[in-house]
Amino acid sequence: MVVFAGQGDPRRSLSLLWRADAPPSARGGPGPKPRLSVDAIVAAAVALADEEGMAALSMRAVGDRLGRTAMALYTYVPGKSELLDLMYDAVHAELPTAYPESDSGDWRTALTAWAGEVLEFYVRHPWVLQVSQARPVLGPHEYAGLDTLVTLLRATGLPAGVVRRLVGTLFPYLRGSAQAVADARLAAAATGSSDEEWWAARSAALLELVPDFAERFPAVSGLEAEGPVEPYPGAVPEGTEPVPYPEREARETFRVGLGVLLDGIEAARAGRT
């Protein structure tokens, strides 16, 4: 499911995102119920989406979490569209905005650290990946994240036009990598079978039904014949449970692919000297 941001009233949405207007005064009702606020509503909505996914998000469900009716929320947030914008921008506040390595000229280490932080951010909040980047939210925390990446890329010395295209390359790459990790975590629960069970059943059937598989697909078979891919250093920290194979593959693919992208930046820099 793809969701597009920025579908609410522009003036109201941006005012809420940037906290440009004074918040509505909370009305006290009978009893000791805590007063609502935009931040409290957004925090409850983020927790709901983190736990149950975007499909579970509604004003009523958020109100239930807060012990209020959906109508009580509308005084603070006009509707679900504006709430989604606020949620998306709020979670982006988790991302670091400073990387000392960049200040010392080590742009590659800084970009590697940035990419790792963003990947884990998406994995913590997989619903964010459903929000299309075709229509940005235009909130302060989203802009802070963008500003951080532009700052790191400008440290490479590449021209502004190239930096713009690298921004458009790195974010989709990270979103795709994070989606692979999120899907790997979800697959067993969603399908009712473990990765081992799924592959065992289908591998046996495939070999039986397509005995000439290796001859028909020599390039793919050649990769498999060269041996299993070893997990990258640190993939399974000492004292922790092993990372399931699909997630490990997704993370290793991210690491190798990022290295190739950074090699390309290095080559572009060398080509300009």
WOZI-V114326 format. One record per residue. RES is the residue in one letter. SS is DSSP state (hx for helix, st for strand, lp for the rest). PHI is phi as a letter, one per 30 degrees, with the letter a starting at -180 (none if undefined). D_LAST is the distance of its C-alpha to the last C-alpha in Angstrom with 2 decimals. Layout:
res={RES;RES}
ss={SS;SS}
phi={PHI;PHI}
d_last={D_LAST;D_LAST}
//
This chain:
res={M;V;V;F;A;G;Q;G;D;P;R;R;S;L;S;L;L;W;R;A;D;A;P;P;S;A;R;G;G;P;G;P;K;P;R;L;S;V;D;A;I;V;A;A;A;V;A;L;A;D;E;E;G;M;A;A;L;S;M;R;A;V;G;D;R;L;G;R;T;A;M;A;L;Y;T;Y;V;P;G;K;S;E;L;L;D;L;M;Y;D;A;V;H;A;E;L;P;T;A;Y;P;E;S;D;S;G;D;W;R;T;A;L;T;A;W;A;G;E;V;L;E;F;Y;V;R;H;P;W;V;L;Q;V;S;Q;A;R;P;V;L;G;P;H;E;Y;A;G;L;D;T;L;V;T;L;L;R;A;T;G;L;P;A;G;V;V;R;R;L;V;G;T;L;F;P;Y;L;R;G;S;A;Q;A;V;A;D;A;R;L;A;A;A;A;T;G;S;S;D;E;E;W;W;A;A;R;S;A;A;L;L;E;L;V;P;D;F;A;E;R;F;P;A;V;S;G;L;E;A;E;G;P;V;E;P;Y;P;G;A;V;P;E;G;T;E;P;V;P;Y;P;E;R;E;A;R;E;T;F;R;V;G;L;G;V;L;L;D;G;I;E;A;A;R;A;G;R;T}
ss={lp;lp;st;lp;lp;lp;lp;lp;lp;hx;hx;hx;hx;hx;hx;hx;hx;hx;lp;lp;lp;lp;lp;lp;lp;lp;lp;lp;lp;lp;lp;lp;lp;lp;lp;lp;lp;hx;hx;hx;hx;hx;hx;hx;hx;hx;hx;hx;hx;hx;hx;hx;lp;hx;hx;hx;lp;lp;hx;hx;hx;hx;hx;hx;hx;hx;lp;lp;lp;hx;hx;hx;hx;lp;lp;lp;lp;lp;lp;hx;hx;hx;hx;hx;hx;hx;hx;hx;hx;hx;hx;hx;hx;hx;lp;lp;lp;lp;lp;hx;hx;hx;hx;lp;lp;lp;hx;hx;hx;hx;hx;hx;hx;hx;hx;hx;hx;hx;hx;hx;hx;hx;hx;hx;lp;hx;hx;hx;hx;hx;st;lp;lp;lp;lp;lp;lp;lp;lp;hx;hx;hx;hx;hx;hx;hx;hx;hx;hx;hx;hx;hx;hx;hx;lp;lp;lp;lp;lp;hx;hx;hx;hx;hx;hx;hx;hx;hx;hx;hx;hx;hx;hx;hx;hx;hx;hx;hx;hx;hx;hx;hx;hx;hx;hx;hx;hx;hx;hx;hx;hx;lp;lp;lp;hx;hx;hx;hx;hx;hx;hx;hx;hx;hx;hx;hx;hx;hx;hx;lp;lp;lp;hx;hx;hx;hx;lp;hx;hx;hx;hx;hx;hx;hx;hx;lp;lp;lp;lp;lp;lp;lp;lp;lp;lp;lp;lp;lp;lp;lp;lp;lp;lp;lp;hx;hx;hx;hx;hx;hx;hx;hx;hx;hx;hx;hx;hx;hx;hx;hx;hx;hx;hx;hx;hx;hx;hx;hx;hx;hx;hx;lp;lp}
phi={none;c;c;c;d;i;c;d;d;e;d;d;d;d;d;d;d;c;h;d;c;d;d;d;d;d;c;d;c;e;i;c;e;d;d;d;a;e;d;d;d;d;d;d;d;d;d;d;d;d;d;b;j;d;d;d;d;a;d;d;d;d;d;e;d;c;i;b;d;e;d;d;d;d;d;c;b;d;a;d;d;d;d;d;e;d;d;e;d;d;d;d;d;d;d;d;c;b;b;e;e;d;d;c;j;d;d;d;d;d;d;d;d;e;d;d;d;d;e;d;d;d;d;d;b;d;d;d;d;d;d;d;d;d;b;d;d;i;c;d;d;d;d;d;d;d;d;d;d;d;d;d;d;d;d;d;i;d;d;e;d;d;e;e;d;d;e;d;c;d;d;d;d;d;d;d;d;d;d;d;d;d;d;d;d;d;e;d;d;d;c;i;b;d;d;d;d;d;d;d;d;d;d;d;d;d;d;d;d;b;d;c;e;d;d;d;b;d;d;d;d;d;d;d;d;d;j;d;d;d;d;d;e;i;d;b;e;e;i;c;d;e;d;e;e;d;d;d;d;d;d;d;d;e;d;d;d;d;e;d;d;d;d;d;d;d;d;d;d;d;d;c;c}
d_last={45.37;42.73;43.41;41.99;41.60;42.52;45.88;47.98;48.80;45.51;46.99;48.77;45.97;43.34;45.92;46.54;42.89;42.14;45.67;46.13;49.90;52.46;53.42;56.90;59.61;60.79;64.43;66.48;68.89;71.84;71.13;68.32;65.47;62.08;60.54;57.70;54.30;51.19;49.37;52.24;52.35;48.61;48.79;51.74;50.02;46.89;49.16;51.04;47.99;46.58;49.93;51.20;48.35;47.76;50.93;53.08;51.79;54.39;55.76;58.98;57.34;55.42;58.67;60.47;58.04;58.76;62.47;62.45;63.06;60.31;61.89;61.37;57.59;57.44;58.16;54.75;52.65;53.76;53.08;51.14;48.24;47.63;48.17;45.47;42.95;44.02;43.84;40.35;39.02;41.08;39.79;36.16;37.11;36.97;33.18;31.39;29.33;27.65;25.41;25.03;22.24;19.95;21.00;19.88;16.35;17.51;16.78;17.59;20.99;21.72;21.13;23.19;25.95;25.91;26.27;29.12;30.89;30.74;32.00;34.94;35.64;36.08;38.22;40.42;40.91;40.77;42.52;39.38;37.88;40.67;39.57;37.50;34.21;35.13;37.05;35.53;38.02;36.35;37.58;36.23;35.39;33.64;31.51;30.89;29.55;27.26;26.10;25.36;23.10;21.23;20.81;19.44;16.95;15.80;14.96;12.09;10.29;10.63;12.64;16.40;17.24;15.36;16.87;20.23;20.09;19.14;22.18;24.18;23.12;23.66;27.05;28.70;27.43;29.00;32.13;32.60;32.20;34.64;37.05;37.17;38.09;40.62;42.19;42.50;44.42;46.61;47.53;50.36;52.11;51.77;53.03;55.50;54.21;51.86;48.76;50.63;53.64;51.66;49.66;52.75;54.83;52.33;50.93;54.48;55.34;52.22;52.89;56.50;55.86;52.86;53.60;51.15;48.21;46.10;46.73;45.97;42.73;41.36;37.73;38.86;41.53;39.15;37.05;40.26;41.46;38.52;39.96;39.70;36.52;36.75;36.38;33.25;33.82;35.48;36.65;40.21;40.53;43.43;46.70;45.77;46.85;44.69;42.47;44.02;42.37;41.17;39.55;38.02;36.58;35.21;33.57;32.10;30.77;29.15;27.57;26.21;25.07;23.25;21.45;20.34;19.18;17.14;15.69;14.69;12.98;11.12;10.19;9.20;6.84;5.42;5.64;3.80;0.00}
//
